[in-house]
Amino acid sequence: MSKGLLIVLSGPSGVGKGTVCNQLRQRLPELVYSVSATTRQPRLGEENGVNYFFKSREQFLEMIENDQLLEHAEYVGNFYGTPRDFVEQTIESGKDIILEIEVQGALKVKEKFSEGIFVFLLPPSLDELKGRIQGRGTENQATIDHRMSVAADEISLLENYDYAVVNDEIDLACQRIQSIITAEHCKVRKKL
């Protein structure tokens, strides 16, 4: 049995990673979603164990100490991380798994899983990205300004990725990512 693919989807906050990932999972029900752990507070409608594993700062630090995370990063004052065992077991079982994570986390995963497929989701423009973040209505202006500064820094790291996909329309972005997954499964090096 061949191993599954590790697909890492990342990009700046507000680019639509969650929306694209959800739509992609509807199109590809066999694609396993890796639920991340975080110390941030749940947003309206988010459920523990479904959207994230919501942890206290102390619980999260204990996970780091016990090497239970594939990666972890601090982003805008909160920790995010990927539970290690679930990802490794899924890949070994031959199933594809998608990680929807921030750029810092993706680069850490790349250090440990260089054979992963790294996809950077881009906004059509920085103005569009700012509008999406403001449209959430969950952040004050200082936080929005900080997120935009971080987004510009993250976009500058694009060269570390295998693919760049512009999220201009959700359906088109999903089609592009599906094409990437199909192509990766057809690679000769994957078959050998």
C-alpha positions as protocol buffer text, in pm:
chain_id: "A"
residue {
  index: 1
  type: MET
  ca { x: 0 y: 0 z: 0 }
}
residue {
  index: 2
  type: SER
  ca { x: 135 y: 342 z: -89 }
}
residue {
  index: 3
  type: LYS
  ca { x: 142 y: 621 z: 166 }
}
residue {
  index: 4
  type: GLY
  ca { x: -106 y: 904 z: 153 }
}
residue {
  index: 5
  type: LEU
  ca { x: -17 y: 1261 z: 69 }
}
residue {
  index: 6
  type: LEU
  ca { x: 33 y: 1536 z: 321 }
}
residue {
  index: 7
  type: ILE
  ca { x: -125 y: 1847 z: 167 }
}
residue {
  index: 8
  type: VAL
  ca { x: -41 y: 2167 z: 352 }
}
residue {
  index: 9
  type: LEU
  ca { x: -273 y: 2459 z: 273 }
}
residue {
  index: 10
  type: SER
  ca { x: -168 y: 2791 z: 414 }
}
residue {
  index: 11
  type: GLY
  ca { x: -173 y: 3161 z: 344 }
}
residue {
  index: 12
  type: PRO
  ca { x: -245 y: 3486 z: 525 }
}
residue {
  index: 13
  type: SER
  ca { x: -526 y: 3523 z: 776 }
}
residue {
  index: 14
  type: GLY
  ca { x: -851 y: 3614 z: 601 }
}
residue {
  index: 15
  type: VAL
  ca { x: -755 y: 3462 z: 263 }
}
residue {
  index: 16
  type: GLY
  ca { x: -1028 y: 3199 z: 292 }
}
residue {
  index: 17
  type: LYS
  ca { x: -832 y: 2889 z: 394 }
}
residue {
  index: 18
  type: GLY
  ca { x: -1118 y: 2754 z: 603 }
}
residue {
  index: 19
  type: THR
  ca { x: -1381 y: 2812 z: 336 }
}
residue {
  index: 20
  type: VAL
  ca { x: -1168 y: 2657 z: 61 }
}
residue {
  index: 21
  type: CYS
  ca { x: -1073 y: 2363 z: 283 }
}
residue {
  index: 22
  type: ASN
  ca { x: -1438 y: 2295 z: 374 }
}
residue {
  index: 23
  type: GLN
  ca { x: -1545 y: 2310 z: 9 }
}
residue {
  index: 24
  type: LEU
  ca { x: -1256 y: 2085 z: -92 }
}
residue {
  index: 25
  type: ARG
  ca { x: -1355 y: 1829 z: 170 }
}
residue {
  index: 26
  type: GLN
  ca { x: -1711 y: 1826 z: 34 }
}
residue {
  index: 27
  type: ARG
  ca { x: -1572 y: 1753 z: -314 }
}
residue {
  index: 28
  type: LEU
  ca { x: -1325 y: 1492 z: -183 }
}
residue {
  index: 29
  type: PRO
  ca { x: -1491 y: 1316 z: 112 }
}
residue {
  index: 30
  type: GLU
  ca { x: -1199 y: 1072 z: 138 }
}
residue {
  index: 31
  type: LEU
  ca { x: -963 y: 1363 z: 216 }
}
residue {
  index: 32
  type: VAL
  ca { x: -890 y: 1358 z: 590 }
}
residue {
  index: 33
  type: TYR
  ca { x: -891 y: 1691 z: 771 }
}
residue {
  index: 34
  type: SER
  ca { x: -638 y: 1741 z: 1047 }
}
residue {
  index: 35
  type: VAL
  ca { x: -794 y: 1937 z: 1330 }
}
residue {
  index: 36
  type: SER
  ca { x: -543 y: 2177 z: 1485 }
}
residue {
  index: 37
  type: ALA
  ca { x: -507 y: 2267 z: 1851 }
}
residue {
  index: 38
  type: THR
  ca { x: -520 y: 2635 z: 1949 }
}
residue {
  index: 39
  type: THR
  ca { x: -525 y: 2863 z: 2252 }
}
residue {
  index: 40
  type: ARG
  ca { x: -746 y: 3123 z: 2084 }
}
residue {
  index: 41
  type: GLN
  ca { x: -1108 y: 3161 z: 2187 }
}
residue {
  index: 42
  type: PRO
  ca { x: -1372 y: 2993 z: 1968 }
}
residue {
  index: 43
  type: ARG
  ca { x: -1549 y: 3213 z: 1715 }
}
residue {
  index: 44
  type: LEU
  ca { x: -1926 y: 3201 z: 1687 }
}
residue {
  index: 45
  type: GLY
  ca { x: -2035 y: 2857 z: 1563 }
}
residue {
  index: 46
  type: GLU
  ca { x: -1698 y: 2684 z: 1610 }
}
residue {
  index: 47
  type: GLU
  ca { x: -1697 y: 2352 z: 1794 }
}
residue {
  index: 48
  type: ASN
  ca { x: -1421 y: 2189 z: 1999 }
}
residue {
  index: 49
  type: GLY
  ca { x: -1282 y: 1883 z: 1819 }
}
residue {
  index: 50
  type: VAL
  ca { x: -1444 y: 1985 z: 1489 }
}
residue {
  index: 51
  type: ASN
  ca { x: -1292 y: 2324 z: 1399 }
}
residue {
  index: 52
  type: TYR
  ca { x: -1008 y: 2316 z: 1654 }
}
residue {
  index: 53
  type: PHE
  ca { x: -910 y: 2148 z: 1976 }
}
residue {
  index: 54
  type: PHE
  ca { x: -942 y: 2452 z: 2204 }
}
residue {
  index: 55
  type: LYS
  ca { x: -674 y: 2436 z: 2476 }
}
residue {
  index: 56
  type: SER
  ca { x: -565 y: 2655 z: 2762 }
}
residue {
  index: 57
  type: ARG
  ca { x: -218 y: 2803 z: 2734 }
}
residue {
  index: 58
  type: GLU
  ca { x: -99 y: 2561 z: 3005 }
}
residue {
  index: 59
  type: GLN
  ca { x: -242 y: 2256 z: 2821 }
}
residue {
  index: 60
  type: PHE
  ca { x: -79 y: 2367 z: 2497 }
}
residue {
  index: 61
  type: LEU
  ca { x: 261 y: 2418 z: 2659 }
}
residue {
  index: 62
  type: GLU
  ca { x: 235 y: 2067 z: 2803 }
}
residue {
  index: 63
  type: MET
  ca { x: 171 y: 1929 z: 2450 }
}
residue {
  index: 64
  type: ILE
  ca { x: 485 y: 2109 z: 2328 }
}
residue {
  index: 65
  type: GLU
  ca { x: 688 y: 1972 z: 2619 }
}
residue {
  index: 66
  type: ASN
  ca { x: 572 y: 1615 z: 2545 }
}
residue {
  index: 67
  type: ASP
  ca { x: 648 y: 1646 z: 2168 }
}
residue {
  index: 68
  type: GLN
  ca { x: 283 y: 1580 z: 2083 }
}
residue {
  index: 69
  type: LEU
  ca { x: 272 y: 1841 z: 1805 }
}
residue {
  index: 70
  type: LEU
  ca { x: 405 y: 1811 z: 1453 }
}
residue {
  index: 71
  type: GLU
  ca { x: 440 y: 2187 z: 1449 }
}
residue {
  index: 72
  type: HIS
  ca { x: 333 y: 2481 z: 1655 }
}
residue {
  index: 73
  type: ALA
  ca { x: 346 y: 2854 z: 1618 }
}
residue {
  index: 74
  type: GLU
  ca { x: 236 y: 3165 z: 1797 }
}
residue {
  index: 75
  type: TYR
  ca { x: 26 y: 3390 z: 1578 }
}
residue {
  index: 76
  type: VAL
  ca { x: -129 y: 3720 z: 1686 }
}
residue {
  index: 77
  type: GLY
  ca { x: -92 y: 3625 z: 2053 }
}
residue {
  index: 78
  type: ASN
  ca { x: -231 y: 3270 z: 2029 }
}
residue {
  index: 79
  type: PHE
  ca { x: -72 y: 2927 z: 1985 }
}
residue {
  index: 80
  type: TYR
  ca { x: -169 y: 2691 z: 1701 }
}
residue {
  index: 81
  type: GLY
  ca { x: -38 y: 2340 z: 1646 }
}
residue {
  index: 82
  type: THR
  ca { x: -92 y: 2011 z: 1466 }
}
residue {
  index: 83
  type: PRO
  ca { x: -127 y: 1693 z: 1673 }
}
residue {
  index: 84
  type: ARG
  ca { x: 152 y: 1462 z: 1549 }
}
residue {
  index: 85
  type: ASP
  ca { x: 8 y: 1111 z: 1588 }
}
residue {
  index: 86
  type: PHE
  ca { x: -308 y: 1166 z: 1386 }
}
residue {
  index: 87
  type: VAL
  ca { x: -119 y: 1304 z: 1085 }
}
residue {
  index: 88
  type: GLU
  ca { x: 142 y: 1028 z: 1083 }
}
residue {
  index: 89
  type: GLN
  ca { x: -113 y: 748 z: 1122 }
}
residue {
  index: 90
  type: THR
  ca { x: -331 y: 885 z: 842 }
}
residue {
  index: 91
  type: ILE
  ca { x: -41 y: 905 z: 595 }
}
residue {
  index: 92
  type: GLU
  ca { x: 79 y: 555 z: 684 }
}
residue {
  index: 93
  type: SER
  ca { x: -273 y: 417 z: 629 }
}
residue {
  index: 94
  type: GLY
  ca { x: -260 y: 538 z: 267 }
}
residue {
  index: 95
  type: LYS
  ca { x: -505 y: 826 z: 310 }
}
residue {
  index: 96
  type: ASP
  ca { x: -444 y: 1185 z: 206 }
}
residue {
  index: 97
  type: ILE
  ca { x: -459 y: 1443 z: 483 }
}
residue {
  index: 98
  type: ILE
  ca { x: -491 y: 1818 z: 454 }
}
residue {
  index: 99
  type: LEU
  ca { x: -347 y: 2061 z: 706 }
}
residue {
  index: 100
  type: GLU
  ca { x: -501 y: 2406 z: 703 }
}
residue {
  index: 101
  type: ILE
  ca { x: -245 y: 2610 z: 895 }
}
residue {
  index: 102
  type: GLU
  ca { x: -77 y: 2948 z: 916 }
}
residue {
  index: 103
  type: VAL
  ca { x: 245 y: 3017 z: 726 }
}
residue {
  index: 104
  type: GLN
  ca { x: 477 y: 2981 z: 1028 }
}
residue {
  index: 105
  type: GLY
  ca { x: 337 y: 2635 z: 1095 }
}
residue {
  index: 106
  type: ALA
  ca { x: 362 y: 2529 z: 732 }
}
residue {
  index: 107
  type: LEU
  ca { x: 731 y: 2613 z: 720 }
}
residue {
  index: 108
  type: LYS
  ca { x: 792 y: 2406 z: 1034 }
}
residue {
  index: 109
  type: VAL
  ca { x: 605 y: 2111 z: 882 }
}
residue {
  index: 110
  type: LYS
  ca { x: 823 y: 2144 z: 572 }
}
residue {
  index: 111
  type: GLU
  ca { x: 1132 y: 2086 z: 789 }
}
residue {
  index: 112
  type: LYS
  ca { x: 990 y: 1751 z: 907 }
}
residue {
  index: 113
  type: PHE
  ca { x: 788 y: 1643 z: 599 }
}
residue {
  index: 114
  type: SER
  ca { x: 972 y: 1782 z: 298 }
}
residue {
  index: 115
  type: GLU
  ca { x: 780 y: 1536 z: 77 }
}
residue {
  index: 116
  type: GLY
  ca { x: 455 y: 1714 z: 166 }
}
residue {
  index: 117
  type: ILE
  ca { x: 266 y: 1915 z: -94 }
}
residue {
  index: 118
  type: PHE
  ca { x: 277 y: 2281 z: 6 }
}
residue {
  index: 119
  type: VAL
  ca { x: 3 y: 2506 z: -137 }
}
residue {
  index: 120
  type: PHE
  ca { x: -9 y: 2880 z: -68 }
}
residue {
  index: 121
  type: LEU
  ca { x: -354 y: 3039 z: -97 }
}
residue {
  index: 122
  type: LEU
  ca { x: -329 y: 3396 z: -222 }
}
residue {
  index: 123
  type: PRO
  ca { x: -591 y: 3673 z: -212 }
}
residue {
  index: 124
  type: PRO
  ca { x: -676 y: 3840 z: -544 }
}
residue {
  index: 125
  type: SER
  ca { x: -521 y: 4157 z: -392 }
}
residue {
  index: 126
  type: LEU
  ca { x: -420 y: 4299 z: -53 }
}
residue {
  index: 127
  type: ASP
  ca { x: -720 y: 4537 z: -68 }
}
residue {
  index: 128
  type: GLU
  ca { x: -951 y: 4237 z: -111 }
}
residue {
  index: 129
  type: LEU
  ca { x: -781 y: 4065 z: 184 }
}
residue {
  index: 130
  type: LYS
  ca { x: -831 y: 4370 z: 406 }
}
residue {
  index: 131
  type: GLY
  ca { x: -1199 y: 4381 z: 308 }
}
residue {
  index: 132
  type: ARG
  ca { x: -1242 y: 4014 z: 400 }
}
residue {
  index: 133
  type: ILE
  ca { x: -1083 y: 4064 z: 742 }
}
residue {
  index: 134
  type: GLN
  ca { x: -1294 y: 4375 z: 811 }
}
residue {
  index: 135
  type: GLY
  ca { x: -1604 y: 4187 z: 693 }
}
residue {
  index: 136
  type: ARG
  ca { x: -1565 y: 3935 z: 974 }
}
residue {
  index: 137
  type: GLY
  ca { x: -1647 y: 4208 z: 1222 }
}
residue {
  index: 138
  type: THR
  ca { x: -1444 y: 4032 z: 1491 }
}
residue {
  index: 139
  type: GLU
  ca { x: -1128 y: 4247 z: 1504 }
}
residue {
  index: 140
  type: ASN
  ca { x: -1059 y: 4609 z: 1593 }
}
residue {
  index: 141
  type: GLN
  ca { x: -864 y: 4840 z: 1360 }
}
residue {
  index: 142
  type: ALA
  ca { x: -530 y: 4786 z: 1537 }
}
residue {
  index: 143
  type: THR
  ca { x: -566 y: 4407 z: 1495 }
}
residue {
  index: 144
  type: ILE
  ca { x: -665 y: 4448 z: 1129 }
}
residue {
  index: 145
  type: ASP
  ca { x: -360 y: 4667 z: 1064 }
}
residue {
  index: 146
  type: HIS
  ca { x: -137 y: 4412 z: 1237 }
}
residue {
  index: 147
  type: ARG
  ca { x: -288 y: 4125 z: 1034 }
}
residue {
  index: 148
  type: MET
  ca { x: -225 y: 4316 z: 711 }
}
residue {
  index: 149
  type: SER
  ca { x: 139 y: 4376 z: 804 }
}
residue {
  index: 150
  type: VAL
  ca { x: 181 y: 4006 z: 889 }
}
residue {
  index: 151
  type: ALA
  ca { x: 7 y: 3910 z: 561 }
}
residue {
  index: 152
  type: ALA
  ca { x: 257 y: 4110 z: 355 }
}
residue {
  index: 153
  type: ASP
  ca { x: 545 y: 3936 z: 535 }
}
residue {
  index: 154
  type: GLU
  ca { x: 384 y: 3595 z: 478 }
}
residue {
  index: 155
  type: ILE
  ca { x: 329 y: 3654 z: 107 }
}
residue {
  index: 156
  type: SER
  ca { x: 701 y: 3726 z: 77 }
}
residue {
  index: 157
  type: LEU
  ca { x: 763 y: 3361 z: 181 }
}
residue {
  index: 158
  type: LEU
  ca { x: 583 y: 3223 z: -126 }
}
residue {
  index: 159
  type: GLU
  ca { x: 907 y: 3080 z: -269 }
}
residue {
  index: 160
  type: ASN
  ca { x: 902 y: 2811 z: 2 }
}
residue {
  index: 161
  type: TYR
  ca { x: 586 y: 2653 z: -146 }
}
residue {
  index: 162
  type: ASP
  ca { x: 530 y: 2408 z: -429 }
}
residue {
  index: 163
  type: TYR
  ca { x: 214 y: 2574 z: -559 }
}
residue {
  index: 164
  type: ALA
  ca { x: 34 y: 2910 z: -541 }
}
residue {
  index: 165
  type: VAL
  ca { x: -344 y: 2923 z: -584 }
}
residue {
  index: 166
  type: VAL
  ca { x: -534 y: 3252 z: -603 }
}
residue {
  index: 167
  type: ASN
  ca { x: -862 y: 3241 z: -412 }
}
residue {
  index: 168
  type: ASP
  ca { x: -1056 y: 3463 z: -651 }
}
residue {
  index: 169
  type: GLU
  ca { x: -1354 y: 3225 z: -664 }
}
residue {
  index: 170
  type: ILE
  ca { x: -1393 y: 2938 z: -419 }
}
residue {
  index: 171
  type: ASP
  ca { x: -1494 y: 2682 z: -686 }
}
residue {
  index: 172
  type: LEU
  ca { x: -1196 y: 2770 z: -905 }
}
residue {
  index: 173
  type: ALA
  ca { x: -954 y: 2757 z: -612 }
}
residue {
  index: 174
  type: CYS
  ca { x: -1087 y: 2412 z: -517 }
}
residue {
  index: 175
  type: GLN
  ca { x: -1058 y: 2288 z: -877 }
}
residue {
  index: 176
  type: ARG
  ca { x: -697 y: 2404 z: -888 }
}
residue {
  index: 177
  type: ILE
  ca { x: -611 y: 2226 z: -562 }
}
residue {
  index: 178
  type: GLN
  ca { x: -789 y: 1907 z: -679 }
}
residue {
  index: 179
  type: SER
  ca { x: -577 y: 1919 z: -993 }
}
residue {
  index: 180
  type: ILE
  ca { x: -263 y: 1950 z: -782 }
}
residue {
  index: 181
  type: ILE
  ca { x: -360 y: 1645 z: -572 }
}
residue {
  index: 182
  type: THR
  ca { x: -438 y: 1440 z: -883 }
}
residue {
  index: 183
  type: ALA
  ca { x: -108 y: 1538 z: -1046 }
}
residue {
  index: 184
  type: GLU
  ca { x: 89 y: 1452 z: -730 }
}
residue {
  index: 185
  type: HIS
  ca { x: -68 y: 1104 z: -721 }
}
residue {
  index: 186
  type: CYS
  ca { x: 36 y: 1051 z: -1084 }
}
residue {
  index: 187
  type: LYS
  ca { x: 400 y: 1152 z: -1035 }
}
residue {
  index: 188
  type: VAL
  ca { x: 643 y: 882 z: -1136 }
}
residue {
  index: 189
  type: ARG
  ca { x: 852 y: 931 z: -821 }
}
residue {
  index: 190
  type: LYS
  ca { x: 538 y: 861 z: -614 }
}
residue {
  index: 191
  type: LYS
  ca { x: 485 y: 529 z: -796 }
}
residue {
  index: 192
  type: LEU
  ca { x: 841 y: 401 z: -748 }
}
